[in-house]
Amino acid sequence: MSDTPRYRCYAAPVRTNLDETDARRLLTGGPVSIVTSSYRGHHNAAPVAYVMPLSWRPPLIGIAMHPSRYSYDVIHKTEEFALNIPTRELLHHVQYLGSLSGADVDKLELTKLPHFRARKLDTVLLEGCVGWIECSLDDTIEVGDHFLLVGRVVAVQADNDAFKDRWLLDDNELKPLHYLGMNHYSILDYVMEARIPQTAEEYGRRLDEAVAEQLELTHQGEEQRAQEDFEREEFRKREGFERS
């Protein structure tokens, strides 16, 4: 029987060239958010996929929105908005809310979505969600055909059974809904735990020890070479090689 190790054979992947505009779809897959905003008693709810944290201190959240959206006008009039992170309970509502304009209908009245008052803003938050982030409008930056609405976080809430320092993912009904594009969505499956790298202090200590060890070996090597040179010179003198 051959002792040659056996390796798994992997088929070469088939790669498809995509259009440059498809880069956004490769980066899509994060939690979808429903932006709620209100103006003169009229509440609006619009799903957005382009959401990102921008800063830790101060806490800033960014959403990319096209200026043609009704929510864009409402947010600029009120200078505030809230993000609602839905579960799969609201799967069809999310898709439906994205197909309507708040300029034409009262979405919450039409869908009868249960909601409650925000803590710090003059708007509402949606039931059926596991996270809520309230923001005041801090800045607006034009980026291509969208505008980046920078929100300063003023209040945050999360469902205790869904989030404790991170998404728990224990219950499928309490997992945040993720957007994949078009009318496709997903939820996360399970939590994986990566190996924690050494701290900088531990790494620095081990590096210092390695350097000290190397210096000691170098010093010992120098002493050994000096001893060998001395013994070699003594041998030459003893055998009379210096009189040649």
Secondary structure, 3 states (H helix, E strand, C coil): CCCCCCCCCCCCCCCCCCCHHHHHHHCCCCECEEEEEEECCEEEEEEECCEEEEECCCCEEEEEECCCCHHHHHHHHHCEEEEEEECHHHHHHHHHHCCCCCCCCCHHHHHCCCEEECCCCCCEEECCEEEEEEEEEEEEEEECCEEEEEEEEEEEEECCCCECCCECCCCHHHCCEEEEECCEEEECCCCCCCCCCCCHHHHHHHHHHHHHHHHHHHHHHHHHHHHHHHHHHHHHHHHCHHHC
